[in-house]
Amino acid sequence: MKEKIKGNISDPEELENLYRNNRKAFESDFEKVYPEIADSDLAKFWKIRLDSDKAQETIKRFSRPAIFIMIAVCLFAGFLIKIPALFDIDLTSFFFYEKNAGIIFFFRLTLYAILVNKDFDRKNLFITLLAFIVPAIYINLLPSDKGSASVNLAYIHLPLLMWCTYGFVFAGFNFRDKSKRIEYIRHNGDLAVLGAIIVIAGGVLTGITIGLFEVININIEKFYMNNVVMIGIVSAPIVTTYILNNYPSMTSKIAPVIANIFSPLVLLTLLIYLTAIAISGKDPYNDRDFLLIFNIMLIGVMGIIVFSISETSINRRQKFNELVLFSISIIAIIIDLIALSAIFYRLMEYGLTPNRLAVLGSNILILVNLVQIMIDLFKINFKEIPIKKVEFTISRYLPVYLIWILIVIFTFPLIFGMK
């Protein structure tokens, strides 16, 4: 973006296009490149404009229509999450939250995105409704049986499918555009970071509120947890999205800092953990729970890599962080290979089950993606290619995950006879 700004400093129309296509990157890189172009009258104009936008952003009034949309969607989300209590649904015989939590979570975000973006195209609305209604009917028709591994896998993978649906809406139904895909990943990283801060603040407020009422001998804990806290939890992502949309300068610098701090810590933790495994004698071949933890760790590491790359790419190149990410990708491949060998061992020893097949497929997909990312990171560190190359590798691979998610949800229960 910096080179584009410098190259078009005499072209006001192209600068405007750059700003509108990626406002966050334009604002960030303009600040960095401004000393080099400060003699240009157009650069001075943009400096005044951006500074003015930032000033206005901090004093925006909460009376704007978006705040009412946010409140309405939060209340609707609160209604959806309270359906079992309102309609006296027995949660022990019908797994309402196991089946519908992912649908509720992403439907409210999708609804908010549609209302804020005013995307009321009939075709898009029909596709969106269909993408939620069909999985909702299907998942609620599945038996409520905790002993069915294939059905439980459908429950677990359904939120991932809903995440993809939300991504289509977020990208304006232009998900073929790889830059839109990576923008969506970056949005999720920002959402997670800012959402965590809001949840922590909410937790502190909850503790203070309950404590204050206990001092005057009024016990509000049950009511507060069942109503205020529950509705607050389902509303937090919507409030976070509102802040991200309306106050981008407040959040644009948080996620990259988090990524830069956590990447080296993750690398150090992985090295220590793998060393501890070798010393302790623990192995994932005969310990099922340990294999599960191993796979959860792998997914977490994969998430850290993707998040860090998406955030690093919007800032100036940082050789140390790129080298750290390359090292993490190598360790993640080692972890994946160990997990895969343990899965193959268990398949040969104990036979095929839905869980083993699901974990096997997921690990193979992640391994292929990790190898691609590792190769790109190697080229970035030692052949000086731009980090954007990794972004496109990640975004290009997303449909592969989507296909696997659809297979697990819609075919596993049928193939394994709901077992």
C-alpha positions in Angstrom: 0.0 0.0 0.0 2.9 2.4 0.8 4.3 2.1 -2.7 0.8 2.6 -4.2 0.3 5.8 -2.2 3.7 7.2 -3.3 3.2 6.1 -6.9 -0.2 7.8 -7.1 0.5 10.9 -5.0 -0.3 13.1 -8.0 -3.5 11.2 -8.9 -6.4 12.2 -6.6 -8.9 9.8 -8.1 -6.6 6.7 -7.6 -5.8 7.8 -4.0 -9.5 7.9 -3.3 -10.0 4.4 -4.8 -7.1 3.1 -2.6 -8.7 4.6 0.4 -12.1 3.2 -0.3 -10.9 -0.3 -1.1 -8.9 -0.7 2.1 -9.4 2.1 4.5 -7.5 0.5 7.4 -4.4 -0.2 5.4 -4.5 3.2 3.7 -4.7 5.1 7.0 -1.9 3.0 8.6 0.5 3.2 5.6 -0.2 6.8 4.9 1.1 7.8 8.4 4.3 5.9 7.7 4.9 7.2 4.3 3.8 10.8 4.9 7.3 12.2 5.8 8.5 11.1 2.3 5.6 12.9 0.5 5.0 15.8 2.8 6.0 18.4 0.1 3.0 17.4 -2.0 -0.2 19.5 -1.7 -2.3 16.5 -2.2 -0.5 14.7 0.6 -1.1 17.7 2.9 -4.8 17.5 2.0 -5.0 13.8 2.9 -3.2 14.4 6.1 -5.8 17.0 7.2 -8.6 14.7 6.0 -7.4 11.6 7.9 -6.6 13.6 11.0 -10.1 15.1 10.9 -11.7 11.7 10.4 -9.9 10.3 13.4 -11.0 13.3 15.5 -14.6 12.9 14.5 -14.4 9.2 15.1 -13.7 9.6 18.8 -16.7 12.0 19.3 -19.3 10.2 17.2 -22.7 10.3 18.8 -24.5 7.1 19.8 -27.7 8.3 18.2 -26.8 7.1 14.8 -29.0 4.4 13.3 -26.4 1.7 13.7 -26.7 1.9 17.4 -30.5 1.1 17.2 -29.8 -1.7 14.8 -27.2 -3.1 17.2 -29.6 -2.9 20.2 -32.4 -4.6 18.1 -30.2 -7.4 17.0 -28.9 -7.9 20.6 -32.4 -8.2 21.9 -33.3 -10.6 19.1 -30.2 -12.7 20.0 -31.3 -12.6 23.6 -34.7 -14.0 22.6 -33.2 -16.8 20.6 -30.9 -17.9 23.4 -33.8 -17.9 25.9 -36.0 -20.1 23.7 -35.7 -23.2 26.0 -36.8 -21.2 29.1 -39.6 -19.3 27.2 -41.1 -22.5 25.7 -40.2 -25.0 28.5 -37.9 -27.1 26.4 -36.3 -30.0 28.3 -32.6 -29.7 27.7 -31.9 -33.3 28.9 -34.0 -34.9 26.2 -33.5 -32.3 23.4 -30.0 -30.9 23.0 -31.2 -27.4 22.0 -27.9 -25.6 22.6 -25.7 -28.4 21.2 -27.7 -28.2 18.0 -28.5 -24.5 17.7 -25.8 -22.5 19.5 -23.7 -22.1 16.3 -26.7 -21.2 14.2 -27.8 -18.6 16.8 -24.3 -17.2 17.2 -23.7 -16.6 13.5 -27.2 -15.8 12.5 -27.2 -12.7 14.7 -23.9 -11.5 13.2 -25.2 -12.2 9.7 -28.4 -10.3 10.4 -26.5 -7.4 11.8 -24.2 -7.3 8.7 -27.1 -7.3 6.3 -28.9 -4.5 8.2 -25.8 -2.3 8.5 -24.7 -2.8 4.9 -28.3 -2.5 3.7 -27.9 -5.5 1.4 -31.6 -6.2 0.8 -31.1 -7.9 -2.6 -33.8 -10.6 -2.8 -31.5 -13.2 -4.3 -28.9 -12.6 -1.6 -31.5 -12.7 1.2 -33.0 -15.9 -0.2 -29.6 -17.6 -0.3 -28.7 -16.4 3.2 -32.0 -17.7 4.7 -31.6 -21.0 2.9 -28.1 -21.4 4.2 -29.4 -21.1 7.7 -32.8 -22.8 7.5 -31.7 -26.0 5.8 -28.9 -26.8 8.3 -31.2 -25.8 11.2 -33.9 -28.2 10.1 -31.4 -30.9 9.4 -29.5 -30.6 12.7 -32.7 -30.5 14.8 -34.0 -33.6 13.0 -30.9 -35.6 14.1 -31.4 -37.7 17.2 -30.5 -36.3 20.5 -28.1 -39.0 21.4 -24.8 -38.3 23.2 -23.6 -41.8 22.4 -23.7 -41.2 18.7 -20.2 -40.1 17.5 -21.3 -39.3 14.0 -24.2 -37.0 15.2 -21.9 -35.3 17.7 -19.4 -34.6 14.9 -22.3 -32.9 13.0 -22.9 -30.8 16.1 -19.3 -29.8 16.4 -18.8 -29.0 12.7 -22.1 -27.1 12.2 -20.7 -23.8 13.8 -17.9 -24.0 11.3 -20.4 -24.1 8.4 -22.3 -21.2 9.9 -18.9 -19.3 10.1 -18.5 -19.9 6.4 -22.0 -18.6 5.7 -21.3 -15.4 7.7 -18.2 -15.1 5.7 -20.2 -15.1 2.4 -22.4 -12.3 3.7 -19.4 -10.3 5.1 -17.7 -10.5 1.7 -20.8 -9.2 0.0 -21.4 -12.6 -1.7 -18.1 -12.1 -3.5 -16.2 -14.9 -1.9 -14.3 -15.7 -5.0 -12.3 -12.6 -4.4 -9.4 -14.0 -2.3 -8.7 -10.5 -0.8 -12.2 -10.6 0.6 -11.5 -14.0 2.2 -8.4 -12.7 4.0 -10.2 -9.6 5.0 -12.7 -11.8 6.7 -10.0 -13.7 8.5 -8.5 -10.5 9.7 -12.0 -9.3 10.8 -12.3 -12.5 12.9 -8.9 -11.9 14.5 -9.9 -8.3 15.4 -13.3 -9.6 16.6 -11.6 -12.2 18.9 -9.1 -9.7 20.4 -11.6 -6.9 21.1 -14.3 -9.4 22.1 -12.0 -10.9 24.7 -11.4 -7.4 26.2 -15.2 -6.8 26.3 -15.9 -10.2 27.9 -13.2 -9.5 30.6 -14.7 -6.1 31.3 -18.1 -7.7 31.5 -16.8 -10.3 33.9 -15.3 -7.6 36.2 -18.6 -5.7 36.1 -20.5 -8.9 37.0 -18.3 -9.7 40.0 -18.6 -6.1 41.3 -22.4 -6.0 40.8 -23.1 -9.4 42.5 -20.7 -8.4 45.3 -22.3 -5.0 45.9 -25.8 -6.7 46.3 -24.4 -9.4 48.6 -23.2 -6.6 50.9 -26.8 -5.5 51.5 -27.9 -9.1 51.8 -29.7 -9.4 48.4 -28.8 -12.4 46.4 -29.2 -11.6 42.7 -26.6 -14.1 41.4 -29.0 -16.6 39.9 -31.2 -14.0 38.2 -28.2 -12.0 37.0 -26.4 -15.0 35.6 -29.5 -16.4 33.8 -30.6 -13.2 32.3 -28.1 -10.3 32.2 -25.0 -12.4 31.8 -26.5 -14.8 29.3 -27.9 -12.0 27.1 -24.6 -10.0 27.6 -22.6 -13.0 26.3 -24.7 -13.4 23.1 -24.6 -9.6 22.6 -20.9 -9.2 23.0 -19.9 -10.2 19.4 -22.5 -7.7 18.0 -21.3 -4.9 20.2 -17.7 -5.8 19.2 -18.7 -5.7 15.5 -20.3 -2.3 16.0 -17.1 -1.0 17.5 -15.0 -2.5 14.7 -17.2 -0.9 12.0 -17.5 2.5 13.5 -14.3 3.0 15.4 -11.6 1.3 13.2 -8.7 3.4 14.5 -9.4 2.1 18.0 -8.8 -1.5 17.0 -6.5 -1.3 13.9 -3.3 -1.4 16.1 -4.4 -3.8 18.8 -4.5 -7.0 16.8 -1.1 -6.6 15.2 0.5 -6.0 18.6 -1.2 -9.1 20.0 0.0 -11.1 17.0 3.6 -9.8 17.4 3.7 -10.6 21.1 2.0 -14.0 21.0 3.9 -15.5 18.1 7.3 -15.7 19.9 5.6 -16.9 23.0 3.8 -19.6 21.1 7.1 -20.7 19.5 8.8 -20.9 22.9 5.8 -22.8 24.5 5.8 -25.3 21.7 9.5 -26.0 22.0 9.3 -26.5 25.8 6.2 -28.6 25.4 7.7 -31.0 22.8 10.8 -31.3 25.0 8.6 -32.1 28.0 6.7 -34.8 26.1 10.0 -36.5 25.2 11.2 -36.4 28.8 7.8 -37.5 30.3 7.4 -40.5 28.0 3.9 -39.5 27.2 2.7 -40.6 23.7 -0.5 -40.1 21.7 -0.5 -43.7 20.4 -1.9 -45.3 23.5 -3.4 -42.4 25.3 -6.7 -41.2 23.6 -7.1 -38.1 25.7 -3.5 -37.0 25.0 -4.1 -37.4 21.3 -7.2 -35.2 21.6 -5.1 -32.5 23.4 -2.5 -32.9 20.7 -5.0 -32.2 18.0 -6.6 -29.3 19.8 -3.1 -27.8 20.2 -2.5 -28.3 16.5 -5.7 -26.4 15.6 -4.8 -23.6 18.0 -1.3 -23.3 16.5 -2.8 -23.2 13.0 -5.2 -20.5 14.1 -2.2 -18.5 15.5 -0.3 -18.8 12.3 -3.3 -17.6 10.1 -4.2 -14.8 12.5 -0.5 -13.6 12.8 0.0 -13.6 9.0 -3.2 -11.7 8.3 -2.3 -9.1 10.8 1.4 -8.9 9.9 0.6 -8.3 6.2 -1.0 -4.9 6.9 2.1 -3.5 8.6 5.6 -3.0 7.5 7.8 -6.1 7.1 9.2 -7.4 10.3 11.9 -10.0 9.6 11.9 -11.4 13.2 8.2 -12.1 13.2 8.3 -13.7 9.8 11.1 -15.9 10.9 9.1 -16.8 14.1 6.1 -17.7 11.9 8.3 -19.9 9.7 9.6 -21.7 12.8 6.1 -22.2 14.2 4.9 -23.7 10.8 7.7 -26.3 10.9 6.9 -27.3 14.5 3.2 -27.4 13.6 4.0 -29.8 10.7 6.0 -32.0 13.1 3.0 -32.0 15.6 0.6 -32.9 12.7 2.9 -35.8 11.5 3.0 -37.2 15.0 -0.8 -36.9 15.4 -1.3 -38.5 12.0 1.0 -41.5 12.8 -0.9 -41.9 16.1 -4.3 -41.9 14.2 -3.1 -44.5 11.7 -1.8 -46.6 14.5 -5.2 -46.5 16.3 -7.0 -47.2 13.1 -5.0 -50.4 12.6 -5.3 -51.4 16.2 -8.9 -50.5 17.0 -10.6 -50.1 13.6 -12.5 -47.3 11.8 -14.9 -45.0 13.8 -16.5 -41.7 12.9 -14.2 -39.8 15.3 -11.0 -41.4 13.9 -12.1 -40.7 10.3 -13.0 -37.1 11.1 -9.7 -36.5 12.9 -7.8 -38.2 10.1 -9.4 -36.1 7.4 -8.9 -32.9 9.3 -5.3 -33.6 10.1 -4.5 -34.4 6.4 -6.1 -31.2 5.2 -4.3 -29.1 7.9 -1.0 -30.8 7.0 -1.3 -30.0 3.3 -2.2 -26.4 4.2 0.7 -26.1 6.7 3.2 -27.4 4.1 2.0 -24.8 1.6 2.3 -22.0 4.3 5.7 -23.3 5.3 7.0 -23.2 1.8 5.7 -19.6 1.3 7.2 -18.5 4.6 10.5 -20.0 3.6 10.4 -18.0 0.4 9.5 -14.8 2.3 12.4 -15.2 4.7 15.1 -16.4 2.3 13.9 -15.2 -1.2 12.3 -11.9 -0.3 8.8 -12.5 -1.7 6.0 -10.4 -0.2 4.0 -11.8 2.7 0.8 -11.3 0.8 1.7 -14.6 -1.0 0.9 -16.5 2.2 -2.4 -14.7 2.5 -3.5 -15.9 -0.9 -2.3 -19.4 -0.1 -4.5 -19.4 3.0 -7.5 -17.8 1.3 -7.3 -20.2 -1.7 -7.4 -23.2 0.6 -10.5 -22.2 2.6 -13.0 -23.9 0.1 -11.2 -27.2 0.8 -12.1 -26.9 4.5 -15.7 -26.0 3.6 -16.1 -29.1 1.5 -14.8 -31.3 4.3 -17.2 -29.6 6.8 -20.1 -30.3 4.5 -19.1 -34.0 4.2 -18.8 -34.5 8.0 -22.2 -32.8 8.7 -24.3 -34.2 6.0 -22.8 -37.6 5.2 -21.2 -39.0 8.4 -24.5 -39.6 10.3 -25.9 -41.4 7.2 -22.7 -43.4 6.4 -22.3 -44.6 10.1 -26.0 -45.1 10.7 -26.3 -42.4 13.4 -23.7 -44.4 15.4 
